[in-house]
């Protein structure tokens, strides 16, 4: 059974974000008026309402904000992967990203742990974000 993929945002902003990610660049929108970073991509800034945005490269560095470890497969395709962790990472830019983890035992997860984002190939030519410890 194939693993389900996250829903795909087919808007122009979502398509552009996927195109950048496929090139290996992690970029997010930044408001051209007030400078706030935003993710997921959207048309208007949540802070000032401006439609003007630039796509800026992210450092990919951040820290774990919170996590959970699933001990039950909520979809049959994940049965061979339990237990697995899902983490929320706050990147240096302030963007929060939900992902899985690599190269990190669950017992080592802690709030504030420095991590970096890696993009891994998935089905349909898509890339999925994961984090690993920053060395």
Chimera marker file (.cmm) of the C-alpha trace (Angstrom):
<marker_set name="trace">
<marker id="1" x="0.000" y="0.000" z="0.000" r="1" g="1" b="0" radius="0.5"/>
<marker id="2" x="1.381" y="3.418" z="-0.897" r="1" g="1" b="0" radius="0.5"/>
<marker id="3" x="1.764" y="6.130" z="1.703" r="1" g="1" b="0" radius="0.5"/>
<marker id="4" x="-0.697" y="9.006" z="1.494" r="1" g="1" b="0" radius="0.5"/>
<marker id="5" x="0.809" y="12.388" z="0.740" r="1" g="1" b="0" radius="0.5"/>
<marker id="6" x="-0.180" y="15.680" z="2.381" r="1" g="1" b="0" radius="0.5"/>
<marker id="7" x="-2.819" y="17.619" z="0.447" r="1" g="1" b="0" radius="0.5"/>
<marker id="8" x="-1.297" y="19.584" z="-2.388" r="1" g="1" b="0" radius="0.5"/>
<marker id="9" x="-1.906" y="23.318" z="-2.638" r="1" g="1" b="0" radius="0.5"/>
<marker id="10" x="-2.527" y="23.889" z="-6.351" r="1" g="1" b="0" radius="0.5"/>
<marker id="11" x="-2.675" y="27.675" z="-6.084" r="1" g="1" b="0" radius="0.5"/>
<marker id="12" x="0.059" y="29.664" z="-7.893" r="1" g="1" b="0" radius="0.5"/>
<marker id="13" x="1.813" y="30.242" z="-4.531" r="1" g="1" b="0" radius="0.5"/>
<marker id="14" x="1.719" y="26.556" z="-3.614" r="1" g="1" b="0" radius="0.5"/>
<marker id="15" x="2.956" y="25.504" z="-7.058" r="1" g="1" b="0" radius="0.5"/>
<marker id="16" x="5.820" y="28.003" z="-6.880" r="1" g="1" b="0" radius="0.5"/>
<marker id="17" x="6.825" y="26.771" z="-3.392" r="1" g="1" b="0" radius="0.5"/>
<marker id="18" x="6.929" y="23.161" z="-4.660" r="1" g="1" b="0" radius="0.5"/>
<marker id="19" x="9.007" y="24.214" z="-7.680" r="1" g="1" b="0" radius="0.5"/>
<marker id="20" x="11.545" y="25.922" z="-5.402" r="1" g="1" b="0" radius="0.5"/>
<marker id="21" x="11.671" y="22.920" z="-3.085" r="1" g="1" b="0" radius="0.5"/>
<marker id="22" x="12.288" y="20.558" z="-6.028" r="1" g="1" b="0" radius="0.5"/>
<marker id="23" x="15.351" y="22.629" z="-6.885" r="1" g="1" b="0" radius="0.5"/>
<marker id="24" x="16.631" y="21.949" z="-3.361" r="1" g="1" b="0" radius="0.5"/>
<marker id="25" x="15.946" y="25.460" z="-2.078" r="1" g="1" b="0" radius="0.5"/>
<marker id="26" x="13.880" y="25.970" z="1.034" r="1" g="1" b="0" radius="0.5"/>
<marker id="27" x="12.139" y="29.321" z="0.583" r="1" g="1" b="0" radius="0.5"/>
<marker id="28" x="9.210" y="31.010" z="2.235" r="1" g="1" b="0" radius="0.5"/>
<marker id="29" x="7.185" y="34.107" z="1.545" r="1" g="1" b="0" radius="0.5"/>
<marker id="30" x="8.137" y="37.318" z="3.309" r="1" g="1" b="0" radius="0.5"/>
<marker id="31" x="5.837" y="40.341" z="3.289" r="1" g="1" b="0" radius="0.5"/>
<marker id="32" x="7.341" y="43.100" z="1.154" r="1" g="1" b="0" radius="0.5"/>
<marker id="33" x="5.656" y="45.740" z="3.341" r="1" g="1" b="0" radius="0.5"/>
<marker id="34" x="6.047" y="44.692" z="6.995" r="1" g="1" b="0" radius="0.5"/>
<marker id="35" x="8.701" y="41.949" z="6.654" r="1" g="1" b="0" radius="0.5"/>
<marker id="36" x="6.826" y="39.138" z="8.438" r="1" g="1" b="0" radius="0.5"/>
<marker id="37" x="7.540" y="35.607" z="7.182" r="1" g="1" b="0" radius="0.5"/>
<marker id="38" x="4.589" y="33.403" z="6.270" r="1" g="1" b="0" radius="0.5"/>
<marker id="39" x="3.960" y="29.725" z="5.708" r="1" g="1" b="0" radius="0.5"/>
<marker id="40" x="2.028" y="28.066" z="4.231" r="1" g="1" b="0" radius="0.5"/>
<marker id="41" x="2.118" y="30.373" z="1.192" r="1" g="1" b="0" radius="0.5"/>
<marker id="42" x="-0.869" y="32.683" z="0.948" r="1" g="1" b="0" radius="0.5"/>
<marker id="43" x="-2.054" y="35.758" z="-0.861" r="1" g="1" b="0" radius="0.5"/>
<marker id="44" x="-2.341" y="38.230" z="2.027" r="1" g="1" b="0" radius="0.5"/>
<marker id="45" x="-0.064" y="38.979" z="4.977" r="1" g="1" b="0" radius="0.5"/>
<marker id="46" x="-1.646" y="37.974" z="8.308" r="1" g="1" b="0" radius="0.5"/>
<marker id="47" x="-0.057" y="40.965" z="10.056" r="1" g="1" b="0" radius="0.5"/>
<marker id="48" x="-0.707" y="43.894" z="7.689" r="1" g="1" b="0" radius="0.5"/>
<marker id="49" x="-2.960" y="42.473" z="4.948" r="1" g="1" b="0" radius="0.5"/>
<marker id="50" x="-0.557" y="43.326" z="2.138" r="1" g="1" b="0" radius="0.5"/>
<marker id="51" x="-0.697" y="41.201" z="-1.019" r="1" g="1" b="0" radius="0.5"/>
<marker id="52" x="2.971" y="42.018" z="-1.751" r="1" g="1" b="0" radius="0.5"/>
<marker id="53" x="5.438" y="39.237" z="-0.934" r="1" g="1" b="0" radius="0.5"/>
<marker id="54" x="8.905" y="38.069" z="-1.895" r="1" g="1" b="0" radius="0.5"/>
<marker id="55" x="10.210" y="34.517" z="-1.853" r="1" g="1" b="0" radius="0.5"/>
<marker id="56" x="13.252" y="34.488" z="0.426" r="1" g="1" b="0" radius="0.5"/>
<marker id="57" x="15.661" y="31.656" z="1.071" r="1" g="1" b="0" radius="0.5"/>
<marker id="58" x="15.447" y="30.074" z="4.510" r="1" g="1" b="0" radius="0.5"/>
<marker id="59" x="18.488" y="29.088" z="6.511" r="1" g="1" b="0" radius="0.5"/>
<marker id="60" x="16.757" y="25.761" z="7.192" r="1" g="1" b="0" radius="0.5"/>
<marker id="61" x="17.968" y="26.027" z="10.786" r="1" g="1" b="0" radius="0.5"/>
<marker id="62" x="15.652" y="26.047" z="13.752" r="1" g="1" b="0" radius="0.5"/>
<marker id="63" x="14.724" y="24.452" z="17.031" r="1" g="1" b="0" radius="0.5"/>
<marker id="64" x="12.099" y="21.903" z="18.024" r="1" g="1" b="0" radius="0.5"/>
<marker id="65" x="9.081" y="23.638" z="19.502" r="1" g="1" b="0" radius="0.5"/>
<marker id="66" x="6.982" y="20.556" z="20.289" r="1" g="1" b="0" radius="0.5"/>
<marker id="67" x="6.478" y="16.952" z="19.170" r="1" g="1" b="0" radius="0.5"/>
<marker id="68" x="4.401" y="13.838" z="19.528" r="1" g="1" b="0" radius="0.5"/>
<marker id="69" x="5.289" y="10.173" z="19.064" r="1" g="1" b="0" radius="0.5"/>
<marker id="70" x="2.674" y="7.976" z="17.389" r="1" g="1" b="0" radius="0.5"/>
<marker id="71" x="2.636" y="4.397" z="18.656" r="1" g="1" b="0" radius="0.5"/>
<marker id="72" x="-0.305" y="3.375" z="16.498" r="1" g="1" b="0" radius="0.5"/>
<marker id="73" x="-0.486" y="3.446" z="12.711" r="1" g="1" b="0" radius="0.5"/>
<marker id="74" x="-3.344" y="5.751" z="11.774" r="1" g="1" b="0" radius="0.5"/>
<marker id="75" x="-3.076" y="4.532" z="8.178" r="1" g="1" b="0" radius="0.5"/>
<marker id="76" x="-2.081" y="0.986" z="7.136" r="1" g="1" b="0" radius="0.5"/>
<marker id="77" x="0.828" y="2.304" z="5.021" r="1" g="1" b="0" radius="0.5"/>
<marker id="78" x="2.565" y="3.526" z="8.211" r="1" g="1" b="0" radius="0.5"/>
<marker id="79" x="2.293" y="0.219" z="10.104" r="1" g="1" b="0" radius="0.5"/>
<marker id="80" x="5.967" y="-0.620" z="9.547" r="1" g="1" b="0" radius="0.5"/>
<marker id="81" x="7.138" y="2.776" z="10.825" r="1" g="1" b="0" radius="0.5"/>
<marker id="82" x="5.599" y="2.970" z="14.292" r="1" g="1" b="0" radius="0.5"/>
<marker id="83" x="6.597" y="4.431" z="16.577" r="1" g="1" b="0" radius="0.5"/>
<marker id="84" x="7.355" y="7.631" z="14.643" r="1" g="1" b="0" radius="0.5"/>
<marker id="85" x="7.674" y="11.246" z="15.710" r="1" g="1" b="0" radius="0.5"/>
<marker id="86" x="6.029" y="14.316" z="14.242" r="1" g="1" b="0" radius="0.5"/>
<marker id="87" x="7.667" y="17.585" z="15.249" r="1" g="1" b="0" radius="0.5"/>
<marker id="88" x="6.917" y="21.283" z="14.979" r="1" g="1" b="0" radius="0.5"/>
<marker id="89" x="10.100" y="23.230" z="14.322" r="1" g="1" b="0" radius="0.5"/>
<marker id="90" x="10.376" y="26.970" z="14.624" r="1" g="1" b="0" radius="0.5"/>
<marker id="91" x="12.868" y="28.129" z="12.021" r="1" g="1" b="0" radius="0.5"/>
<marker id="92" x="15.192" y="31.086" z="12.539" r="1" g="1" b="0" radius="0.5"/>
<marker id="93" x="12.906" y="33.187" z="10.347" r="1" g="1" b="0" radius="0.5"/>
<marker id="94" x="9.938" y="32.524" z="12.659" r="1" g="1" b="0" radius="0.5"/>
<marker id="95" x="8.184" y="30.111" z="10.292" r="1" g="1" b="0" radius="0.5"/>
<marker id="96" x="6.820" y="26.975" z="11.950" r="1" g="1" b="0" radius="0.5"/>
<marker id="97" x="7.100" y="23.747" z="10.000" r="1" g="1" b="0" radius="0.5"/>
<marker id="98" x="5.540" y="20.346" z="10.750" r="1" g="1" b="0" radius="0.5"/>
<marker id="99" x="7.645" y="17.368" z="9.698" r="1" g="1" b="0" radius="0.5"/>
<marker id="100" x="9.074" y="14.002" z="10.575" r="1" g="1" b="0" radius="0.5"/>
<marker id="101" x="12.543" y="13.437" z="12.011" r="1" g="1" b="0" radius="0.5"/>
<marker id="102" x="15.669" y="11.695" z="10.757" r="1" g="1" b="0" radius="0.5"/>
<marker id="103" x="18.842" y="10.618" z="12.565" r="1" g="1" b="0" radius="0.5"/>
<marker id="104" x="17.264" y="11.350" z="15.934" r="1" g="1" b="0" radius="0.5"/>
<marker id="105" x="16.063" y="8.790" z="18.483" r="1" g="1" b="0" radius="0.5"/>
<marker id="106" x="12.762" y="9.674" z="20.111" r="1" g="1" b="0" radius="0.5"/>
<marker id="107" x="14.394" y="9.701" z="23.555" r="1" g="1" b="0" radius="0.5"/>
<marker id="108" x="16.635" y="12.564" z="22.364" r="1" g="1" b="0" radius="0.5"/>
<marker id="109" x="13.738" y="14.861" z="21.387" r="1" g="1" b="0" radius="0.5"/>
<marker id="110" x="13.560" y="17.982" z="23.534" r="1" g="1" b="0" radius="0.5"/>
<marker id="111" x="12.217" y="21.499" z="23.291" r="1" g="1" b="0" radius="0.5"/>
<marker id="112" x="14.841" y="23.836" z="21.890" r="1" g="1" b="0" radius="0.5"/>
<marker id="113" x="16.913" y="21.070" z="20.259" r="1" g="1" b="0" radius="0.5"/>
<marker id="114" x="18.780" y="22.655" z="17.301" r="1" g="1" b="0" radius="0.5"/>
<marker id="115" x="17.789" y="21.020" z="14.003" r="1" g="1" b="0" radius="0.5"/>
<marker id="116" x="18.042" y="21.593" z="10.266" r="1" g="1" b="0" radius="0.5"/>
<marker id="117" x="15.528" y="20.880" z="7.523" r="1" g="1" b="0" radius="0.5"/>
<marker id="118" x="16.246" y="18.323" z="4.823" r="1" g="1" b="0" radius="0.5"/>
<marker id="119" x="13.984" y="17.658" z="1.829" r="1" g="1" b="0" radius="0.5"/>
<marker id="120" x="13.444" y="14.010" z="0.878" r="1" g="1" b="0" radius="0.5"/>
<marker id="121" x="11.963" y="12.699" z="-2.369" r="1" g="1" b="0" radius="0.5"/>
<marker id="122" x="8.473" y="11.202" z="-2.146" r="1" g="1" b="0" radius="0.5"/>
<marker id="123" x="5.947" y="9.842" z="-4.626" r="1" g="1" b="0" radius="0.5"/>
<marker id="124" x="4.758" y="11.906" z="-7.587" r="1" g="1" b="0" radius="0.5"/>
<marker id="125" x="8.036" y="13.833" z="-7.740" r="1" g="1" b="0" radius="0.5"/>
<marker id="126" x="7.237" y="15.641" z="-4.518" r="1" g="1" b="0" radius="0.5"/>
<marker id="127" x="9.625" y="16.480" z="-1.684" r="1" g="1" b="0" radius="0.5"/>
<marker id="128" x="8.754" y="16.208" z="1.992" r="1" g="1" b="0" radius="0.5"/>
<marker id="129" x="10.476" y="18.109" z="4.795" r="1" g="1" b="0" radius="0.5"/>
<marker id="130" x="12.176" y="16.304" z="7.667" r="1" g="1" b="0" radius="0.5"/>
<marker id="131" x="14.475" y="17.616" z="10.383" r="1" g="1" b="0" radius="0.5"/>
<marker id="132" x="17.693" y="16.185" z="11.719" r="1" g="1" b="0" radius="0.5"/>
<marker id="133" x="19.977" y="17.307" z="14.540" r="1" g="1" b="0" radius="0.5"/>
<marker id="134" x="22.234" y="20.197" z="13.700" r="1" g="1" b="0" radius="0.5"/>
<marker id="135" x="25.874" y="19.355" z="14.183" r="1" g="1" b="0" radius="0.5"/>
<link id1="1" id2="2" r="1" g="1" b="0" radius="0.2"/>
<link id1="2" id2="3" r="1" g="1" b="0" radius="0.2"/>
<link id1="3" id2="4" r="1" g="1" b="0" radius="0.2"/>
<link id1="4" id2="5" r="1" g="1" b="0" radius="0.2"/>
<link id1="5" id2="6" r="1" g="1" b="0" radius="0.2"/>
<link id1="6" id2="7" r="1" g="1" b="0" radius="0.2"/>
<link id1="7" id2="8" r="1" g="1" b="0" radius="0.2"/>
<link id1="8" id2="9" r="1" g="1" b="0" radius="0.2"/>
<link id1="9" id2="10" r="1" g="1" b="0" radius="0.2"/>
<link id1="10" id2="11" r="1" g="1" b="0" radius="0.2"/>
<link id1="11" id2="12" r="1" g="1" b="0" radius="0.2"/>
<link id1="12" id2="13" r="1" g="1" b="0" radius="0.2"/>
<link id1="13" id2="14" r="1" g="1" b="0" radius="0.2"/>
<link id1="14" id2="15" r="1" g="1" b="0" radius="0.2"/>
<link id1="15" id2="16" r="1" g="1" b="0" radius="0.2"/>
<link id1="16" id2="17" r="1" g="1" b="0" radius="0.2"/>
<link id1="17" id2="18" r="1" g="1" b="0" radius="0.2"/>
<link id1="18" id2="19" r="1" g="1" b="0" radius="0.2"/>
<link id1="19" id2="20" r="1" g="1" b="0" radius="0.2"/>
<link id1="20" id2="21" r="1" g="1" b="0" radius="0.2"/>
<link id1="21" id2="22" r="1" g="1" b="0" radius="0.2"/>
<link id1="22" id2="23" r="1" g="1" b="0" radius="0.2"/>
<link id1="23" id2="24" r="1" g="1" b="0" radius="0.2"/>
<link id1="24" id2="25" r="1" g="1" b="0" radius="0.2"/>
<link id1="25" id2="26" r="1" g="1" b="0" radius="0.2"/>
<link id1="26" id2="27" r="1" g="1" b="0" radius="0.2"/>
<link id1="27" id2="28" r="1" g="1" b="0" radius="0.2"/>
<link id1="28" id2="29" r="1" g="1" b="0" radius="0.2"/>
<link id1="29" id2="30" r="1" g="1" b="0" radius="0.2"/>
<link id1="30" id2="31" r="1" g="1" b="0" radius="0.2"/>
<link id1="31" id2="32" r="1" g="1" b="0" radius="0.2"/>
<link id1="32" id2="33" r="1" g="1" b="0" radius="0.2"/>
<link id1="33" id2="34" r="1" g="1" b="0" radius="0.2"/>
<link id1="34" id2="35" r="1" g="1" b="0" radius="0.2"/>
<link id1="35" id2="36" r="1" g="1" b="0" radius="0.2"/>
<link id1="36" id2="37" r="1" g="1" b="0" radius="0.2"/>
<link id1="37" id2="38" r="1" g="1" b="0" radius="0.2"/>
<link id1="38" id2="39" r="1" g="1" b="0" radius="0.2"/>
<link id1="39" id2="40" r="1" g="1" b="0" radius="0.2"/>
<link id1="40" id2="41" r="1" g="1" b="0" radius="0.2"/>
<link id1="41" id2="42" r="1" g="1" b="0" radius="0.2"/>
<link id1="42" id2="43" r="1" g="1" b="0" radius="0.2"/>
<link id1="43" id2="44" r="1" g="1" b="0" radius="0.2"/>
<link id1="44" id2="45" r="1" g="1" b="0" radius="0.2"/>
<link id1="45" id2="46" r="1" g="1" b="0" radius="0.2"/>
<link id1="46" id2="47" r="1" g="1" b="0" radius="0.2"/>
<link id1="47" id2="48" r="1" g="1" b="0" radius="0.2"/>
<link id1="48" id2="49" r="1" g="1" b="0" radius="0.2"/>
<link id1="49" id2="50" r="1" g="1" b="0" radius="0.2"/>
<link id1="50" id2="51" r="1" g="1" b="0" radius="0.2"/>
<link id1="51" id2="52" r="1" g="1" b="0" radius="0.2"/>
<link id1="52" id2="53" r="1" g="1" b="0" radius="0.2"/>
<link id1="53" id2="54" r="1" g="1" b="0" radius="0.2"/>
<link id1="54" id2="55" r="1" g="1" b="0" radius="0.2"/>
<link id1="55" id2="56" r="1" g="1" b="0" radius="0.2"/>
<link id1="56" id2="57" r="1" g="1" b="0" radius="0.2"/>
<link id1="57" id2="58" r="1" g="1" b="0" radius="0.2"/>
<link id1="58" id2="59" r="1" g="1" b="0" radius="0.2"/>
<link id1="59" id2="60" r="1" g="1" b="0" radius="0.2"/>
<link id1="60" id2="61" r="1" g="1" b="0" radius="0.2"/>
<link id1="61" id2="62" r="1" g="1" b="0" radius="0.2"/>
<link id1="62" id2="63" r="1" g="1" b="0" radius="0.2"/>
<link id1="63" id2="64" r="1" g="1" b="0" radius="0.2"/>
<link id1="64" id2="65" r="1" g="1" b="0" radius="0.2"/>
<link id1="65" id2="66" r="1" g="1" b="0" radius="0.2"/>
<link id1="66" id2="67" r="1" g="1" b="0" radius="0.2"/>
<link id1="67" id2="68" r="1" g="1" b="0" radius="0.2"/>
<link id1="68" id2="69" r="1" g="1" b="0" radius="0.2"/>
<link id1="69" id2="70" r="1" g="1" b="0" radius="0.2"/>
<link id1="70" id2="71" r="1" g="1" b="0" radius="0.2"/>
<link id1="71" id2="72" r="1" g="1" b="0" radius="0.2"/>
<link id1="72" id2="73" r="1" g="1" b="0" radius="0.2"/>
<link id1="73" id2="74" r="1" g="1" b="0" radius="0.2"/>
<link id1="74" id2="75" r="1" g="1" b="0" radius="0.2"/>
<link id1="75" id2="76" r="1" g="1" b="0" radius="0.2"/>
<link id1="76" id2="77" r="1" g="1" b="0" radius="0.2"/>
<link id1="77" id2="78" r="1" g="1" b="0" radius="0.2"/>
<link id1="78" id2="79" r="1" g="1" b="0" radius="0.2"/>
<link id1="79" id2="80" r="1" g="1" b="0" radius="0.2"/>
<link id1="80" id2="81" r="1" g="1" b="0" radius="0.2"/>
<link id1="81" id2="82" r="1" g="1" b="0" radius="0.2"/>
<link id1="82" id2="83" r="1" g="1" b="0" radius="0.2"/>
<link id1="83" id2="84" r="1" g="1" b="0" radius="0.2"/>
<link id1="84" id2="85" r="1" g="1" b="0" radius="0.2"/>
<link id1="85" id2="86" r="1" g="1" b="0" radius="0.2"/>
<link id1="86" id2="87" r="1" g="1" b="0" radius="0.2"/>
<link id1="87" id2="88" r="1" g="1" b="0" radius="0.2"/>
<link id1="88" id2="89" r="1" g="1" b="0" radius="0.2"/>
<link id1="89" id2="90" r="1" g="1" b="0" radius="0.2"/>
<link id1="90" id2="91" r="1" g="1" b="0" radius="0.2"/>
<link id1="91" id2="92" r="1" g="1" b="0" radius="0.2"/>
<link id1="92" id2="93" r="1" g="1" b="0" radius="0.2"/>
<link id1="93" id2="94" r="1" g="1" b="0" radius="0.2"/>
<link id1="94" id2="95" r="1" g="1" b="0" radius="0.2"/>
<link id1="95" id2="96" r="1" g="1" b="0" radius="0.2"/>
<link id1="96" id2="97" r="1" g="1" b="0" radius="0.2"/>
<link id1="97" id2="98" r="1" g="1" b="0" radius="0.2"/>
<link id1="98" id2="99" r="1" g="1" b="0" radius="0.2"/>
<link id1="99" id2="100" r="1" g="1" b="0" radius="0.2"/>
<link id1="100" id2="101" r="1" g="1" b="0" radius="0.2"/>
<link id1="101" id2="102" r="1" g="1" b="0" radius="0.2"/>
<link id1="102" id2="103" r="1" g="1" b="0" radius="0.2"/>
<link id1="103" id2="104" r="1" g="1" b="0" radius="0.2"/>
<link id1="104" id2="105" r="1" g="1" b="0" radius="0.2"/>
<link id1="105" id2="106" r="1" g="1" b="0" radius="0.2"/>
<link id1="106" id2="107" r="1" g="1" b="0" radius="0.2"/>
<link id1="107" id2="108" r="1" g="1" b="0" radius="0.2"/>
<link id1="108" id2="109" r="1" g="1" b="0" radius="0.2"/>
<link id1="109" id2="110" r="1" g="1" b="0" radius="0.2"/>
<link id1="110" id2="111" r="1" g="1" b="0" radius="0.2"/>
<link id1="111" id2="112" r="1" g="1" b="0" radius="0.2"/>
<link id1="112" id2="113" r="1" g="1" b="0" radius="0.2"/>
<link id1="113" id2="114" r="1" g="1" b="0" radius="0.2"/>
<link id1="114" id2="115" r="1" g="1" b="0" radius="0.2"/>
<link id1="115" id2="116" r="1" g="1" b="0" radius="0.2"/>
<link id1="116" id2="117" r="1" g="1" b="0" radius="0.2"/>
<link id1="117" id2="118" r="1" g="1" b="0" radius="0.2"/>
<link id1="118" id2="119" r="1" g="1" b="0" radius="0.2"/>
<link id1="119" id2="120" r="1" g="1" b="0" radius="0.2"/>
<link id1="120" id2="121" r="1" g="1" b="0" radius="0.2"/>
<link id1="121" id2="122" r="1" g="1" b="0" radius="0.2"/>
<link id1="122" id2="123" r="1" g="1" b="0" radius="0.2"/>
<link id1="123" id2="124" r="1" g="1" b="0" radius="0.2"/>
<link id1="124" id2="125" r="1" g="1" b="0" radius="0.2"/>
<link id1="125" id2="126" r="1" g="1" b="0" radius="0.2"/>
<link id1="126" id2="127" r="1" g="1" b="0" radius="0.2"/>
<link id1="127" id2="128" r="1" g="1" b="0" radius="0.2"/>
<link id1="128" id2="129" r="1" g="1" b="0" radius="0.2"/>
<link id1="129" id2="130" r="1" g="1" b="0" radius="0.2"/>
<link id1="130" id2="131" r="1" g="1" b="0" radius="0.2"/>
<link id1="131" id2="132" r="1" g="1" b="0" radius="0.2"/>
<link id1="132" id2="133" r="1" g="1" b="0" radius="0.2"/>
<link id1="133" id2="134" r="1" g="1" b="0" radius="0.2"/>
<link id1="134" id2="135" r="1" g="1" b="0" radius="0.2"/>
</marker_set>
